[in-house]
């Protein structure tokens, strides 16, 4: 097997294992603490440190990755996630809000170190003139990760029913510790270390394209999480009366389908028929997503059957959102400089984490005040902003068919 392909598979497997625990932990926390009587806003606040520290980690983690190597930041992310899971395996009486928020903060640091390292590594494993291959590899990594995150949602709900909260987090900590040992042994040393040691003041991107794409990413992910993180699972359980296993199953299937579409994004967006995507594609695919979210909000306000609107509408939303996310993920890796790639990727995913933070807080607050339809209306507005920002992204001067290699 080609050494680059072997490293790609190792990075992907590492990312997969981490993602399973990340998705499962999110569902465990939402369902467990809602079951204990926490309000939607209180549940959302449990994730605030997770997102805040994700913002900081992506910025500083990109600098660390350039100085130390992406293999080290990836392995650090794994061991921190093991620690976060172990923190939550304490007796129930110790699971106070500050303790859970601290564990979520550690998990947020771990998640974004792992994610930034995995995405940055792909840039270094694909030759610069093979943009079609880069698009396919990024789409496959991102799509498979999100599909497994959906499996993690279902796994979290299942483990909560089988083992209880403490037993579930202990089982995941033990499994991830084994993955960490394997990663230490086999992942290529010094992957992604910059030739010139970047200064701390170089954290902020100087590239207009990366700055614009980062702003679009912030609003795109805020648009998803404003209804997804707290509002939807609480609405399904509280208003529609779905049992926890059904809530976890639906959200798992949504994420799995979303990941599958991401993996197929190069084929769906016409890679074989034309050039690799550019700013025009990012704008064009965002518009129908904004229209769909607005239509769903209007349907709920008009009193249409909520279950039909949500199940049907969110399946279509998942397809469109997956294509938008896959395009963004390819564009950041394509725009990033090769030497010190983690600096650009880290800055971009800092904006991604900022969008998740904004969406998470609004998901609890807006749902509690005005309901799910208002969350979807805000989602539509955020996607529209992302589309308008994408108008400033670079475009191909001349369309030429992409070479598939």
C-alpha positions as YAML, in Angstrom:
chain: A
units: angstrom
residues:
- id: 1
  name: UNK
  ca: [0.00, 0.00, 0.00]
- id: 2
  name: UNK
  ca: [1.18, 3.54, -0.82]
- id: 3
  name: UNK
  ca: [2.67, 5.15, 2.35]
- id: 4
  name: UNK
  ca: [0.56, 8.30, 1.86]
- id: 5
  name: UNK
  ca: [-2.59, 6.21, 1.53]
- id: 6
  name: UNK
  ca: [-1.63, 4.28, 4.67]
- id: 7
  name: UNK
  ca: [-1.24, 7.53, 6.61]
- id: 8
  name: UNK
  ca: [-4.57, 8.79, 5.24]
- id: 9
  name: UNK
  ca: [-6.27, 5.61, 6.47]
- id: 10
  name: UNK
  ca: [-4.62, 5.94, 9.90]
- id: 11
  name: UNK
  ca: [-5.73, 9.57, 10.22]
- id: 12
  name: UNK
  ca: [-9.25, 8.63, 9.11]
- id: 13
  name: UNK
  ca: [-9.51, 5.68, 11.53]
- id: 14
  name: UNK
  ca: [-8.27, 7.88, 14.37]
- id: 15
  name: UNK
  ca: [-10.83, 10.53, 13.49]
- id: 16
  name: UNK
  ca: [-13.59, 7.92, 13.24]
- id: 17
  name: UNK
  ca: [-12.95, 6.53, 16.71]
- id: 18
  name: UNK
  ca: [-12.88, 9.96, 18.28]
- id: 19
  name: UNK
  ca: [-16.07, 10.97, 16.49]
- id: 20
  name: UNK
  ca: [-18.01, 7.97, 17.81]
- id: 21
  name: UNK
  ca: [-17.31, 9.01, 21.40]
- id: 22
  name: UNK
  ca: [-17.98, 12.69, 20.65]
- id: 23
  name: UNK
  ca: [-21.42, 12.02, 19.17]
- id: 24
  name: UNK
  ca: [-22.32, 9.53, 21.90]
- id: 25
  name: UNK
  ca: [-21.26, 11.92, 24.66]
- id: 26
  name: UNK
  ca: [-23.37, 14.77, 23.25]
- id: 27
  name: UNK
  ca: [-26.49, 12.61, 23.15]
- id: 28
  name: UNK
  ca: [-25.76, 11.20, 26.62]
- id: 29
  name: UNK
  ca: [-25.53, 14.68, 28.13]
- id: 30
  name: UNK
  ca: [-28.65, 16.05, 26.38]
- id: 31
  name: UNK
  ca: [-30.88, 13.10, 27.26]
- id: 32
  name: UNK
  ca: [-29.52, 12.43, 30.76]
- id: 33
  name: UNK
  ca: [-29.75, 16.00, 31.99]
- id: 34
  name: UNK
  ca: [-33.10, 16.67, 30.33]
- id: 35
  name: UNK
  ca: [-34.33, 13.54, 32.12]
- id: 36
  name: UNK
  ca: [-33.09, 15.03, 35.40]
- id: 37
  name: UNK
  ca: [-35.35, 18.04, 34.86]
- id: 38
  name: UNK
  ca: [-32.95, 20.57, 33.34]
- id: 39
  name: UNK
  ca: [-34.62, 23.22, 31.12]
- id: 40
  name: UNK
  ca: [-33.61, 23.53, 27.43]
- id: 41
  name: UNK
  ca: [-31.54, 26.62, 28.20]
- id: 42
  name: UNK
  ca: [-29.78, 24.87, 31.12]
- id: 43
  name: UNK
  ca: [-28.95, 21.90, 28.87]
- id: 44
  name: UNK
  ca: [-27.58, 24.29, 26.25]
- id: 45
  name: UNK
  ca: [-25.40, 26.00, 28.85]
- id: 46
  name: UNK
  ca: [-23.72, 22.67, 29.62]
- id: 47
  name: UNK
  ca: [-22.19, 22.86, 26.12]
- id: 48
  name: UNK
  ca: [-21.10, 26.51, 26.27]
- id: 49
  name: UNK
  ca: [-17.59, 25.75, 27.53]
- id: 50
  name: UNK
  ca: [-17.31, 22.94, 24.97]
- id: 51
  name: UNK
  ca: [-17.83, 25.49, 22.20]
- id: 52
  name: UNK
  ca: [-15.90, 28.37, 23.80]
- id: 53
  name: UNK
  ca: [-12.82, 26.23, 24.29]
- id: 54
  name: UNK
  ca: [-13.26, 24.92, 20.77]
- id: 55
  name: UNK
  ca: [-12.91, 28.47, 19.47]
- id: 56
  name: UNK
  ca: [-9.69, 29.02, 21.45]
- id: 57
  name: UNK
  ca: [-8.31, 25.56, 20.66]
- id: 58
  name: UNK
  ca: [-8.66, 25.92, 16.90]
- id: 59
  name: UNK
  ca: [-6.77, 29.19, 16.98]
- id: 60
  name: UNK
  ca: [-3.98, 28.11, 19.32]
- id: 61
  name: UNK
  ca: [-4.04, 24.48, 18.13]
- id: 62
  name: UNK
  ca: [-3.21, 25.53, 14.58]
- id: 63
  name: UNK
  ca: [-0.09, 27.27, 15.91]
- id: 64
  name: UNK
  ca: [0.82, 24.21, 18.01]
- id: 65
  name: UNK
  ca: [0.31, 21.90, 15.05]
- id: 66
  name: UNK
  ca: [2.66, 23.98, 12.90]
- id: 67
  name: UNK
  ca: [5.34, 23.96, 15.61]
- id: 68
  name: UNK
  ca: [4.99, 20.44, 17.02]
- id: 69
  name: UNK
  ca: [3.45, 18.42, 14.17]
- id: 70
  name: UNK
  ca: [-0.14, 17.35, 13.54]
- id: 71
  name: UNK
  ca: [0.51, 13.83, 14.80]
- id: 72
  name: UNK
  ca: [1.20, 15.20, 18.28]
- id: 73
  name: UNK
  ca: [-1.84, 17.47, 18.38]
- id: 74
  name: UNK
  ca: [-4.02, 14.60, 17.17]
- id: 75
  name: UNK
  ca: [-2.74, 12.27, 19.90]
- id: 76
  name: UNK
  ca: [-3.13, 15.01, 22.50]
- id: 77
  name: UNK
  ca: [-6.77, 15.35, 21.46]
- id: 78
  name: UNK
  ca: [-7.34, 11.62, 22.02]
- id: 79
  name: UNK
  ca: [-5.85, 11.55, 25.51]
- id: 80
  name: UNK
  ca: [-7.77, 14.68, 26.55]
- id: 81
  name: UNK
  ca: [-11.04, 13.07, 25.44]
- id: 82
  name: UNK
  ca: [-10.25, 10.03, 27.57]
- id: 83
  name: UNK
  ca: [-9.76, 12.41, 30.51]
- id: 84
  name: UNK
  ca: [-13.04, 14.22, 29.81]
- id: 85
  name: UNK
  ca: [-14.96, 10.94, 29.72]
- id: 86
  name: UNK
  ca: [-13.33, 9.79, 32.95]
- id: 87
  name: UNK
  ca: [-14.37, 13.06, 34.66]
- id: 88
  name: UNK
  ca: [-18.03, 12.27, 33.97]
- id: 89
  name: UNK
  ca: [-17.81, 8.75, 35.45]
- id: 90
  name: UNK
  ca: [-18.06, 10.12, 39.01]
- id: 91
  name: UNK
  ca: [-21.00, 9.41, 41.35]
- id: 92
  name: UNK
  ca: [-24.22, 11.17, 40.37]
- id: 93
  name: UNK
  ca: [-24.04, 13.50, 43.37]
- id: 94
  name: UNK
  ca: [-20.82, 15.02, 41.97]
- id: 95
  name: UNK
  ca: [-22.29, 15.79, 38.54]
- id: 96
  name: UNK
  ca: [-22.94, 19.43, 39.35]
- id: 97
  name: UNK
  ca: [-23.22, 21.94, 36.50]
- id: 98
  name: UNK
  ca: [-19.69, 23.41, 36.94]
- id: 99
  name: UNK
  ca: [-18.14, 19.92, 36.90]
- id: 100
  name: UNK
  ca: [-20.02, 18.90, 33.76]
- id: 101
  name: UNK
  ca: [-19.14, 22.19, 32.06]
- id: 102
  name: UNK
  ca: [-15.46, 21.64, 32.93]
- id: 103
  name: UNK
  ca: [-15.57, 18.14, 31.43]
- id: 104
  name: UNK
  ca: [-17.27, 19.53, 28.33]
- id: 105
  name: UNK
  ca: [-14.55, 22.19, 28.08]
- id: 106
  name: UNK
  ca: [-11.88, 19.47, 28.06]
- id: 107
  name: UNK
  ca: [-13.89, 17.53, 25.46]
- id: 108
  name: UNK
  ca: [-14.19, 20.66, 23.31]
- id: 109
  name: UNK
  ca: [-10.41, 21.13, 23.38]
- id: 110
  name: UNK
  ca: [-9.91, 17.47, 22.49]
- id: 111
  name: UNK
  ca: [-12.45, 17.47, 19.65]
- id: 112
  name: UNK
  ca: [-11.01, 20.48, 17.89]
- id: 113
  name: UNK
  ca: [-7.40, 19.38, 18.27]
- id: 114
  name: UNK
  ca: [-8.34, 16.08, 16.65]
- id: 115
  name: UNK
  ca: [-10.46, 17.68, 13.92]
- id: 116
  name: UNK
  ca: [-7.92, 20.37, 13.01]
- id: 117
  name: UNK
  ca: [-5.15, 17.76, 12.90]
- id: 118
  name: UNK
  ca: [-7.13, 15.38, 10.67]
- id: 119
  name: UNK
  ca: [-8.24, 18.03, 8.17]
- id: 120
  name: UNK
  ca: [-4.79, 19.65, 8.04]
- id: 121
  name: UNK
  ca: [-3.10, 16.30, 7.45]
- id: 122
  name: UNK
  ca: [-5.04, 15.71, 4.22]
- id: 123
  name: UNK
  ca: [-3.49, 18.82, 2.62]
- id: 124
  name: UNK
  ca: [-0.04, 17.28, 3.17]
- id: 125
  name: UNK
  ca: [-0.95, 13.84, 1.85]
- id: 126
  name: UNK
  ca: [-2.22, 14.99, -1.57]
- id: 127
  name: UNK
  ca: [0.04, 16.64, -4.20]
- id: 128
  name: UNK
  ca: [-0.92, 20.27, -4.83]
- id: 129
  name: UNK
  ca: [-1.86, 19.74, -8.49]
- id: 130
  name: UNK
  ca: [-4.35, 16.93, -7.71]
- id: 131
  name: UNK
  ca: [-7.28, 19.12, -6.68]
- id: 132
  name: UNK
  ca: [-9.92, 16.58, -7.75]
- id: 133
  name: UNK
  ca: [-8.34, 13.93, -5.52]
- id: 134
  name: UNK
  ca: [-8.09, 16.45, -2.68]
- id: 135
  name: UNK
  ca: [-11.81, 17.22, -2.99]
- id: 136
  name: UNK
  ca: [-12.69, 13.50, -2.94]
- id: 137
  name: UNK
  ca: [-10.44, 12.71, 0.03]
- id: 138
  name: UNK
  ca: [-11.70, 15.67, 2.09]
- id: 139
  name: UNK
  ca: [-15.31, 14.76, 1.24]
- id: 140
  name: UNK
  ca: [-14.73, 11.12, 2.21]
- id: 141
  name: UNK
  ca: [-13.04, 12.03, 5.51]
- id: 142
  name: UNK
  ca: [-15.71, 14.59, 6.43]
- id: 143
  name: UNK
  ca: [-18.64, 12.50, 5.28]
- id: 144
  name: UNK
  ca: [-17.54, 9.29, 6.98]
- id: 145
  name: UNK
  ca: [-16.82, 11.24, 10.17]
- id: 146
  name: UNK
  ca: [-20.31, 12.72, 10.26]
- id: 147
  name: UNK
  ca: [-21.93, 9.39, 9.47]
- id: 148
  name: UNK
  ca: [-20.10, 7.92, 12.45]
- id: 149
  name: UNK
  ca: [-21.13, 10.87, 14.59]
- id: 150
  name: UNK
  ca: [-24.70, 9.86, 13.80]
- id: 151
  name: UNK
  ca: [-23.90, 6.31, 14.86]
- id: 152
  name: UNK
  ca: [-22.47, 7.89, 18.02]
- id: 153
  name: UNK
  ca: [-25.81, 9.63, 18.72]
- id: 154
  name: UNK
  ca: [-27.59, 6.30, 18.54]
- id: 155
  name: UNK
  ca: [-24.80, 4.63, 20.55]
- id: 156
  name: UNK
  ca: [-25.12, 7.27, 23.27]
- id: 157
  name: UNK
  ca: [-28.87, 6.73, 23.64]
- id: 158
  name: UNK
  ca: [-28.35, 2.96, 23.62]
- id: 159
  name: UNK
  ca: [-25.52, 2.99, 26.18]
- id: 160
  name: UNK
  ca: [-27.58, 5.26, 28.45]
- id: 161
  name: UNK
  ca: [-30.36, 2.67, 28.44]
- id: 162
  name: UNK
  ca: [-28.00, -0.32, 28.87]
- id: 163
  name: UNK
  ca: [-25.22, 0.86, 31.16]
- id: 164
  name: UNK
  ca: [-26.45, 4.09, 32.71]
- id: 165
  name: UNK
  ca: [-24.59, 7.38, 32.43]
- id: 166
  name: UNK
  ca: [-21.43, 6.45, 34.39]
- id: 167
  name: UNK
  ca: [-21.09, 3.01, 32.80]
- id: 168
  name: UNK
  ca: [-21.46, 4.46, 29.30]
- id: 169
  name: UNK
  ca: [-18.73, 7.07, 29.68]
- id: 170
  name: UNK
  ca: [-16.34, 4.55, 31.28]
- id: 171
  name: UNK
  ca: [-16.81, 2.09, 28.43]
- id: 172
  name: UNK
  ca: [-16.08, 4.81, 25.86]
- id: 173
  name: UNK
  ca: [-13.00, 6.01, 27.77]
- id: 174
  name: UNK
  ca: [-11.52, 2.51, 27.79]
- id: 175
  name: UNK
  ca: [-12.11, 1.99, 24.06]
- id: 176
  name: UNK
  ca: [-10.62, 5.36, 23.12]
- id: 177
  name: UNK
  ca: [-7.54, 4.75, 25.27]
- id: 178
  name: UNK
  ca: [-6.75, 1.72, 23.09]
- id: 179
  name: UNK
  ca: [-7.07, 3.85, 19.94]
- id: 180
  name: UNK
  ca: [-4.69, 6.41, 21.45]
- id: 181
  name: UNK
  ca: [-2.03, 3.74, 22.04]
- id: 182
  name: UNK
  ca: [-2.33, 2.56, 18.42]
- id: 183
  name: UNK
  ca: [-2.06, 6.15, 17.15]
- id: 184
  name: UNK
  ca: [1.12, 6.72, 19.17]
- id: 185
  name: UNK
  ca: [2.67, 3.64, 17.60]
- id: 186
  name: UNK
  ca: [1.74, 4.05, 13.93]
- id: 187
  name: UNK
  ca: [1.04, 7.67, 13.01]
- id: 188
  name: UNK
  ca: [3.84, 9.34, 11.05]
- id: 189
  name: UNK
  ca: [6.11, 11.53, 13.20]
- id: 190
  name: UNK
  ca: [6.37, 15.28, 12.47]
- id: 191
  name: UNK
  ca: [3.40, 15.27, 10.07]
- id: 192
  name: UNK
  ca: [2.48, 18.92, 9.40]
- id: 193
  name: UNK
  ca: [5.35, 20.55, 11.28]
- id: 194
  name: UNK
  ca: [6.20, 23.84, 9.55]
- id: 195
  name: UNK
  ca: [9.73, 24.34, 8.23]
- id: 196
  name: UNK
  ca: [9.84, 27.85, 9.70]
- id: 197
  name: UNK
  ca: [8.55, 28.05, 13.28]
- id: 198
  name: UNK
  ca: [5.51, 30.38, 13.16]
- id: 199
  name: UNK
  ca: [5.32, 33.25, 15.64]
- id: 200
  name: UNK
  ca: [2.34, 33.46, 17.97]
- id: 201
  name: UNK
  ca: [1.33, 36.75, 16.32]
- id: 202
  name: UNK
  ca: [0.77, 34.83, 13.05]
- id: 203
  name: UNK
  ca: [-2.35, 33.13, 14.43]
- id: 204
  name: UNK
  ca: [-4.82, 35.34, 12.56]
- id: 205
  name: UNK
  ca: [-5.17, 34.67, 8.85]
- id: 206
  name: UNK
  ca: [-3.93, 37.31, 6.42]
- id: 207
  name: UNK
  ca: [-5.71, 35.71, 3.45]
- id: 208
  name: UNK
  ca: [-8.93, 37.50, 2.33]
- id: 209
  name: UNK
  ca: [-10.26, 34.23, 0.88]
- id: 210
  name: UNK
  ca: [-9.78, 32.35, 4.15]
- id: 211
  name: UNK
  ca: [-11.27, 35.22, 6.15]
- id: 212
  name: UNK
  ca: [-14.40, 35.28, 3.97]
- id: 213
  name: UNK
  ca: [-14.75, 31.51, 3.96]
- id: 214
  name: UNK
  ca: [-14.36, 31.48, 7.75]
- id: 215
  name: UNK
  ca: [-17.13, 34.07, 8.13]
- id: 216
  name: UNK
  ca: [-19.42, 32.03, 5.86]
- id: 217
  name: UNK
  ca: [-18.62, 28.89, 7.88]
- id: 218
  name: UNK
  ca: [-19.52, 30.64, 11.15]
- id: 219
  name: UNK
  ca: [-23.01, 31.48, 9.93]
- id: 220
  name: UNK
  ca: [-23.49, 28.13, 8.18]
- id: 221
  name: UNK
  ca: [-22.87, 26.12, 11.34]
- id: 222
  name: UNK
  ca: [-24.76, 28.57, 13.50]
- id: 223
  name: UNK
  ca: [-27.68, 27.90, 11.14]
- id: 224
  name: UNK
  ca: [-27.55, 24.18, 11.84]
- id: 225
  name: UNK
  ca: [-26.96, 24.20, 15.58]
- id: 226
  name: UNK
  ca: [-29.61, 26.83, 16.34]
- id: 227
  name: UNK
  ca: [-32.24, 24.12, 15.90]
- id: 228
  name: UNK
  ca: [-30.21, 20.91, 16.11]
- id: 229
  name: UNK
  ca: [-28.34, 20.93, 19.43]
- id: 230
  name: UNK
  ca: [-31.11, 21.44, 21.99]
- id: 231
  name: UNK
  ca: [-34.32, 22.60, 20.32]
- id: 232
  name: UNK
  ca: [-34.97, 19.55, 18.12]
- id: 233
  name: UNK
  ca: [-34.28, 16.71, 20.62]
- id: 234
  name: UNK
  ca: [-36.25, 18.50, 23.35]
- id: 235
  name: UNK
  ca: [-39.15, 19.22, 20.94]
- id: 236
  name: UNK
  ca: [-39.26, 15.60, 19.80]
- id: 237
  name: UNK
  ca: [-39.27, 14.29, 23.38]
- id: 238
  name: UNK
  ca: [-41.40, 16.99, 25.02]
- id: 239
  name: UNK
  ca: [-43.95, 18.01, 22.38]
- id: 240
  name: UNK
  ca: [-44.20, 14.97, 20.10]
- id: 241
  name: UNK
  ca: [-43.70, 12.51, 22.97]
- id: 242
  name: UNK
  ca: [-40.97, 10.44, 21.32]
- id: 243
  name: UNK
  ca: [-39.04, 8.08, 23.66]
- id: 244
  name: UNK
  ca: [-35.32, 8.68, 24.10]
- id: 245
  name: UNK
  ca: [-34.32, 5.77, 21.87]
- id: 246
  name: UNK
  ca: [-36.48, 7.16, 19.05]
- id: 247
  name: UNK
  ca: [-35.05, 10.67, 19.47]
- id: 248
  name: UNK
  ca: [-31.51, 9.32, 19.42]
- id: 249
  name: UNK
  ca: [-32.32, 7.07, 16.47]
- id: 250
  name: UNK
  ca: [-33.79, 9.87, 14.36]
- id: 251
  name: UNK
  ca: [-30.91, 12.23, 15.02]
- id: 252
  name: UNK
  ca: [-28.45, 9.41, 14.39]
- id: 253
  name: UNK
  ca: [-30.04, 8.60, 11.04]
- id: 254
  name: UNK
  ca: [-30.05, 12.30, 10.13]
- id: 255
  name: UNK
  ca: [-26.33, 12.62, 10.81]
- id: 256
  name: UNK
  ca: [-25.53, 9.30, 9.09]
- id: 257
  name: UNK
  ca: [-27.42, 10.38, 5.98]
- id: 258
  name: UNK
  ca: [-25.79, 13.80, 6.13]
- id: 259
  name: UNK
  ca: [-22.36, 12.18, 6.29]
- id: 260
  name: UNK
  ca: [-23.18, 9.87, 3.40]
- id: 261
  name: UNK
  ca: [-24.17, 12.82, 1.22]
- id: 262
  name: UNK
  ca: [-20.95, 14.63, 2.18]
- id: 263
  name: UNK
  ca: [-18.90, 11.65, 1.05]
- id: 264
  name: UNK
  ca: [-20.76, 11.71, -2.30]
- id: 265
  name: UNK
  ca: [-20.55, 15.50, -2.68]
- id: 266
  name: UNK
  ca: [-17.90, 15.45, -5.47]
- id: 267
  name: UNK
  ca: [-20.23, 13.35, -7.65]
- id: 268
  name: UNK
  ca: [-23.38, 15.33, -6.75]
- id: 269
  name: UNK
  ca: [-21.77, 18.72, -7.40]
- id: 270
  name: UNK
  ca: [-20.57, 17.61, -10.83]
- id: 271
  name: UNK
  ca: [-16.83, 17.12, -10.35]
- id: 272
  name: UNK
  ca: [-16.58, 14.75, -13.32]
- id: 273
  name: UNK
  ca: [-18.44, 17.16, -15.61]
- id: 274
  name: UNK
  ca: [-16.60, 20.37, -14.76]
- id: 275
  name: UNK
  ca: [-13.96, 22.10, -12.62]
- id: 276
  name: UNK
  ca: [-13.49, 21.68, -8.89]
- id: 277
  name: UNK
  ca: [-15.81, 23.98, -6.88]
- id: 278
  name: UNK
  ca: [-15.13, 27.65, -6.23]
- id: 279
  name: UNK
  ca: [-16.88, 30.58, -4.56]
- id: 280
  name: UNK
  ca: [-19.70, 30.50, -7.10]
- id: 281
  name: UNK
  ca: [-20.61, 26.97, -6.00]
- id: 282
  name: UNK
  ca: [-20.58, 27.95, -2.30]
- id: 283
  name: UNK
  ca: [-23.05, 30.76, -3.04]
- id: 284
  name: UNK
  ca: [-25.29, 28.72, -5.32]
- id: 285
  name: UNK
  ca: [-25.74, 25.77, -2.97]
- id: 286
  name: UNK
  ca: [-26.51, 28.01, 0.05]
- id: 287
  name: UNK
  ca: [-29.58, 29.68, -1.48]
- id: 288
  name: UNK
  ca: [-31.90, 26.62, -1.58]
- id: 289
  name: UNK
  ca: [-30.87, 25.76, 1.99]
- id: 290
  name: UNK
  ca: [-31.95, 29.21, 3.20]
- id: 291
  name: UNK
  ca: [-35.26, 28.91, 1.33]
- id: 292
  name: UNK
  ca: [-35.95, 25.49, 2.84]
- id: 293
  name: UNK
  ca: [-35.34, 26.61, 6.43]
- id: 294
  name: UNK
  ca: [-37.61, 29.63, 5.91]
- id: 295
  name: UNK
  ca: [-40.32, 27.39, 4.41]
- id: 296
  name: UNK
  ca: [-40.19, 24.99, 7.37]
- id: 297
  name: UNK
  ca: [-40.52, 27.87, 9.85]
- id: 298
  name: UNK
  ca: [-43.51, 29.24, 7.93]
- id: 299
  name: UNK
  ca: [-45.14, 25.80, 7.81]
- id: 300
  name: UNK
  ca: [-44.85, 25.34, 11.59]
- id: 301
  name: UNK
  ca: [-46.22, 28.84, 12.25]
- id: 302
  name: UNK
  ca: [-49.12, 28.06, 9.89]
- id: 303
  name: UNK
  ca: [-50.01, 25.01, 11.97]
- id: 304
  name: UNK
  ca: [-49.05, 22.28, 9.54]
- id: 305
  name: UNK
  ca: [-48.47, 18.83, 11.15]
- id: 306
  name: UNK
  ca: [-45.19, 19.28, 13.00]
- id: 307
  name: UNK
  ca: [-44.00, 15.69, 12.68]
- id: 308
  name: UNK
  ca: [-44.49, 15.66, 8.89]
- id: 309
  name: UNK
  ca: [-42.85, 19.08, 8.45]
- id: 310
  name: UNK
  ca: [-39.83, 18.16, 10.57]
- id: 311
  name: UNK
  ca: [-39.18, 14.64, 9.34]
- id: 312
  name: UNK
  ca: [-39.59, 15.54, 5.66]
- id: 313
  name: UNK
  ca: [-38.05, 19.00, 5.81]
- id: 314
  name: UNK
  ca: [-35.04, 18.04, 7.89]
- id: 315
  name: UNK
  ca: [-34.17, 15.14, 5.60]
- id: 316
  name: UNK
  ca: [-33.95, 17.57, 2.68]
- id: 317
  name: UNK
  ca: [-32.13, 20.08, 4.91]
- id: 318
  name: UNK
  ca: [-29.57, 17.38, 5.72]
- id: 319
  name: UNK
  ca: [-28.83, 16.77, 2.02]
- id: 320
  name: UNK
  ca: [-28.41, 20.47, 1.21]
- id: 321
  name: UNK
  ca: [-26.44, 21.24, 4.35]
- id: 322
  name: UNK
  ca: [-24.11, 18.30, 3.70]
- id: 323
  name: UNK
  ca: [-23.29, 19.62, 0.22]
- id: 324
  name: UNK
  ca: [-22.62, 23.12, 1.57]
- id: 325
  name: UNK
  ca: [-20.43, 21.78, 4.37]
- id: 326
  name: UNK
  ca: [-18.45, 19.50, 2.02]
- id: 327
  name: UNK
  ca: [-17.80, 22.40, -0.38]
- id: 328
  name: UNK
  ca: [-16.54, 24.57, 2.48]
- id: 329
  name: UNK
  ca: [-14.34, 21.77, 3.82]
- id: 330
  name: UNK
  ca: [-12.71, 21.31, 0.43]
- id: 331
  name: UNK
  ca: [-12.24, 25.04, -0.13]
- id: 332
  name: UNK
  ca: [-10.41, 25.64, 3.17]
- id: 333
  name: UNK
  ca: [-7.97, 22.80, 2.52]
- id: 334
  name: UNK
  ca: [-7.47, 24.07, -1.04]
- id: 335
  name: UNK
  ca: [-6.93, 27.71, 0.05]
- id: 336
  name: UNK
  ca: [-4.59, 26.83, 2.93]
- id: 337
  name: UNK
  ca: [-0.84, 27.27, 2.43]
- id: 338
  name: UNK
  ca: [1.12, 24.02, 2.48]
- id: 339
  name: UNK
  ca: [3.83, 25.08, 4.94]
- id: 340
  name: UNK
  ca: [2.02, 25.69, 8.22]
- id: 341
  name: UNK
  ca: [-1.32, 24.38, 6.90]
- id: 342
  name: UNK
  ca: [-2.63, 23.98, 10.46]
- id: 343
  name: UNK
  ca: [-2.54, 27.76, 10.99]
- id: 344
  name: UNK
  ca: [-5.05, 28.40, 8.20]
- id: 345
  name: UNK
  ca: [-7.16, 25.32, 8.96]
- id: 346
  name: UNK
  ca: [-7.14, 26.15, 12.68]
- id: 347
  name: UNK
  ca: [-8.29, 29.73, 12.03]
- id: 348
  name: UNK
  ca: [-11.12, 28.46, 9.82]
- id: 349
  name: UNK
  ca: [-12.29, 25.90, 12.35]
- id: 350
  name: UNK
  ca: [-12.13, 28.58, 15.04]
- id: 351
  name: UNK
  ca: [-14.90, 30.30, 13.07]
- id: 352
  name: UNK
  ca: [-16.67, 26.93, 12.76]
- id: 353
  name: UNK
  ca: [-16.57, 26.55, 16.56]
- id: 354
  name: UNK
  ca: [-17.78, 30.14, 16.95]
- id: 355
  name: UNK
  ca: [-20.80, 29.29, 14.80]
- id: 356
  name: UNK
  ca: [-21.52, 26.21, 16.90]
- id: 357
  name: UNK
  ca: [-21.24, 28.28, 20.08]
- id: 358
  name: UNK
  ca: [-23.64, 30.90, 18.75]
- id: 359
  name: UNK
  ca: [-26.06, 28.23, 17.54]
- id: 360
  name: UNK
  ca: [-25.89, 26.24, 20.79]
- id: 361
  name: UNK
  ca: [-26.75, 29.21, 23.01]
- id: 362
  name: UNK
  ca: [-29.52, 30.38, 20.68]
- id: 363
  name: UNK
  ca: [-30.88, 26.82, 20.41]
- id: 364
  name: UNK
  ca: [-31.73, 26.74, 24.11]
- id: 365
  name: UNK
  ca: [-32.66, 30.41, 24.56]
- id: 366
  name: UNK
  ca: [-34.77, 30.89, 21.41]
- id: 367
  name: UNK
  ca: [-36.54, 27.55, 21.79]
- id: 368
  name: UNK
  ca: [-37.41, 28.29, 25.40]
- id: 369
  name: UNK
  ca: [-38.74, 31.76, 24.52]
- id: 370
  name: UNK
  ca: [-40.39, 31.30, 21.11]
- id: 371
  name: UNK
  ca: [-40.25, 27.65, 20.05]
- id: 372
  name: UNK
  ca: [-38.76, 25.58, 17.23]
- id: 373
  name: UNK
  ca: [-40.23, 27.62, 14.37]
- id: 374
  name: UNK
  ca: [-38.28, 30.68, 15.55]
- id: 375
  name: UNK
  ca: [-35.08, 28.60, 15.63]
- id: 376
  name: UNK
  ca: [-35.67, 27.61, 11.99]
- id: 377
  name: UNK
  ca: [-36.35, 31.24, 11.00]
- id: 378
  name: UNK
  ca: [-33.00, 32.28, 12.50]
- id: 379
  name: UNK
  ca: [-31.41, 29.34, 10.67]
- id: 380
  name: UNK
  ca: [-32.71, 30.66, 7.35]
- id: 381
  name: UNK
  ca: [-31.33, 34.14, 8.08]
- id: 382
  name: UNK
  ca: [-27.91, 32.73, 9.00]
- id: 383
  name: UNK
  ca: [-27.66, 30.67, 5.80]
- id: 384
  name: UNK
  ca: [-28.58, 33.73, 3.75]
- id: 385
  name: UNK
  ca: [-25.74, 35.68, 5.40]
- id: 386
  name: UNK
  ca: [-23.34, 32.79, 4.63]
- id: 387
  name: UNK
  ca: [-24.45, 32.88, 0.98]
- id: 388
  name: UNK
  ca: [-23.89, 36.63, 0.69]
- id: 389
  name: UNK
  ca: [-20.42, 36.37, 2.27]
- id: 390
  name: UNK
  ca: [-19.56, 33.60, -0.23]
- id: 391
  name: UNK
  ca: [-20.03, 36.05, -3.10]
- id: 392
  name: UNK
  ca: [-16.57, 37.42, -2.25]
- id: 393
  name: UNK
  ca: [-14.80, 34.06, -2.54]
- id: 394
  name: UNK
  ca: [-12.38, 33.44, -5.45]
- id: 395
  name: UNK
  ca: [-13.84, 32.05, -8.67]
- id: 396
  name: UNK
  ca: [-12.19, 30.16, -11.51]
- id: 397
  name: UNK
  ca: [-11.27, 32.48, -14.34]
- id: 398
  name: UNK
  ca: [-11.91, 29.81, -16.92]
- id: 399
  name: UNK
  ca: [-13.85, 26.59, -16.48]
- id: 400
  name: UNK
  ca: [-11.75, 23.59, -17.36]
- id: 401
  name: UNK
  ca: [-12.59, 19.96, -16.67]
- id: 402
  name: UNK
  ca: [-11.00, 18.59, -13.51]
- id: 403
  name: UNK
  ca: [-8.53, 15.78, -14.03]
- id: 404
  name: UNK
  ca: [-9.51, 12.72, -12.04]
- id: 405
  name: UNK
  ca: [-6.41, 10.96, -10.74]
...
